[in-house]
Amino acid sequence: MTYKTLISGTAITLSLGFAAMPAMAQDASQAPTALAEWNYDEIYSNGWSAEEFMDEVDVTGADGAEIGDIENVLIGEDGRILSLIVEVGGFLDIGDSHISVPWEEVTIAGEGDDITVPINEDNMERYSLFGESGYFTMPEGMIAEQVNDDLLTGPRVWKASELIGDYALLNDGDAAYGYVDDLIFDDQGMIMAVIVDPAVGTGRYAYPYYGYGYGFHPGYTFYMLPYAGDEVEIVTPFDETQMESWDD
C-alpha cells in the first residue's frame, strides 16, 4: 500500500469522526502565527534537527571515549528538552543499557557532531531511566494503565518519537495533510518548529510549534495545525541545507 493510499483512507476516517476527536486546549497566548508573517530565517540560523541529532550524533563519556548513541529526547510541557535517553555499552561488561541524562548536563562539542555527558562506571546508576533524571516514576501498586493519568497531574513529559511520525492535520474539511517528519530545536533546547511532509506534492515544510495540549497530545496519532488548506499554500519549502552548524 502506498503512503498516498494510506493518507487518503485516513482522510475518510477523519472526516467521519473528526467531530468526536478530543478537544485541544486553546491557550490565547498561543494564538496562531499568520503564515504570511512566518519565515525560516531564525530556524536556518539557530535551529537543529531532532532526527539528525538522534541518528548521527555520537555520545562521549566523561573520559572522552565514545560510549553510545542517542535513542530519544524527553521534552517537557513547555516544549523544552528535559533529558536525553542514551543507549550506552561496555560499562561493567553488562552489555547495553539505557540511561537518562539531564539536558543541563549535556555538553555540545565542536559543531554539534558529538555530545559529552558526565557518565562513568561509578555514577551510571544515578542516571537510571526510573530515577530522578528519568522523569518516570510509578507509585507502588500503580497499574500500567494509570501511568498517563498520573503524569497529567505531574510533569507532562513526552518523547520526540511520540510526535515525529504522527499525521499532520489541518483545521478545515481537508483534514488530512501529511505527517510530521522532524522537530527543530534552538540552541537552548526549545522546539522552534515541526517539519511536515505533505501527502500530496513534493518538499517538506516548517510550521510553528503550538505546544502540548494545543496542537499535540502524547498518545494521539495526529498533530493539529491551526490552518486551512488555502493558508498553507503560501508556505515555501523547507531547505535543511540552509541550516547553519550549531555549537555550545
C-alpha positions in Angstrom: 0.0 0.0 0.0 1.4 3.4 -0.9 1.5 6.3 1.5 -0.8 8.2 -0.7 -3.4 5.5 -0.5 -2.9 5.3 3.3 -3.5 9.0 3.8 -6.5 9.0 1.5 -8.1 6.3 3.6 -7.2 8.2 6.7 -8.9 11.3 5.3 -12.2 9.4 5.0 -11.9 8.1 8.6 -11.1 11.5 10.0 -13.8 13.3 8.0 -16.4 10.9 9.5 -15.1 11.0 13.1 -13.4 14.4 13.3 -16.1 15.9 15.5 -15.6 13.2 18.0 -11.9 13.8 18.4 -10.8 15.0 21.9 -10.7 18.8 22.0 -7.4 20.5 22.2 -7.0 23.2 24.8 -6.8 26.6 23.2 -4.5 29.0 25.0 -4.9 32.6 23.9 -1.1 33.1 24.5 -0.5 30.6 21.6 -2.6 32.4 19.0 -1.6 31.0 15.6 1.1 32.9 13.8 -0.1 34.2 10.4 1.7 32.2 7.8 2.2 35.4 5.7 4.5 36.6 8.5 6.2 33.2 9.1 9.7 32.7 7.7 12.6 30.3 8.2 15.3 32.9 9.0 15.6 32.0 12.7 15.4 28.3 12.0 18.1 28.4 9.4 20.4 30.4 11.7 19.7 28.9 15.1 18.0 25.6 14.6 18.9 21.9 14.6 17.1 18.8 13.6 15.9 16.2 16.2 16.1 13.4 13.6 19.7 14.2 12.7 20.6 14.6 16.3 19.3 11.1 17.2 20.6 9.4 14.1 24.1 10.9 13.6 25.4 12.5 16.8 27.9 10.4 18.8 27.9 10.4 22.7 31.2 10.5 24.6 31.6 9.9 28.3 33.5 11.8 31.0 36.8 10.3 29.8 36.3 11.4 26.2 35.7 7.9 24.8 32.6 7.2 22.7 30.1 5.4 24.9 26.8 5.2 22.9 24.0 6.7 20.9 21.0 9.0 21.5 17.8 6.9 21.4 15.3 9.6 22.2 14.7 13.1 23.6 12.5 13.7 26.6 10.6 17.0 26.3 8.6 19.0 28.9 5.2 20.6 28.6 6.7 23.9 27.7 8.5 22.4 24.6 12.0 22.4 26.1 14.3 19.4 26.3 14.5 17.8 29.7 16.9 15.0 29.1 18.3 12.6 26.5 17.7 8.9 26.5 21.1 7.4 25.7 22.0 3.8 24.9 25.4 3.1 26.4 27.5 -0.1 26.1 30.6 -1.6 27.5 30.3 -0.5 31.1 31.0 -3.2 33.7 30.8 -5.8 30.9 27.0 -5.9 31.3 26.1 -5.1 27.7 24.0 -2.2 26.5 22.0 -0.1 29.0 19.6 2.9 28.6 20.1 5.9 30.8 18.6 9.4 31.0 20.9 12.4 31.0 19.5 15.8 32.0 19.9 18.4 29.3 21.7 20.8 31.5 24.5 18.2 32.0 24.9 17.7 28.2 27.8 19.5 26.5 27.7 20.1 22.8 31.1 19.5 21.3 32.6 21.2 18.2 29.9 21.9 15.6 27.3 19.6 17.0 28.8 16.4 15.7 29.0 14.8 19.1 28.0 15.5 22.7 29.7 14.8 26.0 27.9 13.5 29.1 29.3 13.1 32.6 28.9 9.4 32.7 31.4 6.8 34.0 31.2 3.4 35.6 30.9 4.8 39.1 27.9 7.2 38.5 25.9 5.4 35.9 23.2 4.2 38.3 22.4 7.9 39.1 21.1 8.3 35.5 18.6 5.5 35.6 15.5 5.8 33.4 13.4 5.3 36.5 15.3 7.6 38.8 15.1 11.4 39.2 16.8 12.1 35.9 14.5 9.7 34.0 11.3 11.7 34.7 9.3 8.5 35.1 8.1 7.2 38.5 5.5 4.6 39.3 4.0 4.7 42.8 3.8 1.3 44.5 0.7 -0.6 43.3 0.0 1.5 40.3 -1.0 -0.4 37.2 0.3 0.5 33.8 -3.0 1.9 32.5 -2.9 4.6 35.2 0.6 6.0 34.3 -0.6 8.5 31.8 -3.3 9.8 34.1 -0.7 10.2 36.8 1.6 12.1 34.5 -1.1 14.6 33.7 -1.1 15.7 37.4 2.7 15.9 37.4 5.4 16.9 34.9 3.9 16.4 31.4 6.8 14.7 29.8 6.8 13.2 26.3 9.3 11.8 23.8 10.3 13.2 20.5 9.3 9.9 18.9 5.7 10.5 20.1 5.3 13.4 17.7 7.6 12.5 14.8 5.7 10.3 12.5 2.2 11.5 13.6 -0.3 12.6 11.0 -0.4 16.3 10.4 -4.0 17.6 10.1 -5.5 20.9 9.0 -8.4 22.6 10.7 -10.8 22.6 7.8 -12.7 20.0 5.8 -9.5 18.8 4.1 -8.2 17.5 7.4 -5.5 15.0 6.2 -2.4 16.9 5.2 0.7 14.8 5.7 2.9 13.6 8.6 5.4 15.1 11.0 8.8 14.3 9.7 11.1 16.2 12.2 11.3 18.7 15.0 13.6 21.7 15.0 15.1 22.9 18.3 17.0 26.1 19.1 20.4 26.0 20.9 18.7 26.3 24.3 16.7 23.1 23.6 13.4 24.7 22.9 11.2 23.5 20.0 11.1 26.1 17.2 9.1 24.2 14.6 7.6 21.0 13.3 8.6 19.8 9.8 5.7 18.4 7.8 5.9 16.2 4.7 2.6 16.6 2.8 1.0 13.5 1.3 0.5 15.4 -1.9 3.3 17.3 -3.7 7.0 17.5 -3.1 9.2 19.0 -0.4 8.9 19.5 3.3 7.5 22.5 5.2 8.2 24.0 8.6 5.3 25.3 10.8 5.3 26.9 14.2 5.0 24.5 17.1 1.9 25.2 19.2 2.6 23.1 22.2 1.4 20.3 24.4 -2.4 20.3 24.6 -2.8 22.8 21.8 -1.9 21.0 18.6 -0.4 17.9 20.1 -1.0 15.4 22.9 1.1 12.3 23.6 -0.8 9.2 22.7 -2.7 10.8 19.9 -1.7 9.9 16.4 -2.1 13.4 14.9 -0.7 16.9 15.2 -3.3 19.6 14.6 -2.1 22.6 12.5 -4.4 25.7 13.1 -4.6 26.5 9.4 -6.8 25.7 6.5 -5.7 24.4 3.1 -5.7 27.7 1.4 -3.5 29.2 4.1 -0.7 26.5 3.9 -0.4 27.0 0.1 1.7 30.2 0.7 4.4 28.4 2.8 7.7 27.9 1.0 9.5 24.5 1.0 11.9 24.0 3.9 15.6 23.6 2.8 17.6 21.9 5.5 20.8 22.6 3.7 20.5 26.2 4.7 20.6 25.4 8.4 23.9 26.6 9.9 26.0 24.5 12.2 25.3 25.0 15.9 27.6 24.8 18.8 27.7 25.4 22.5 
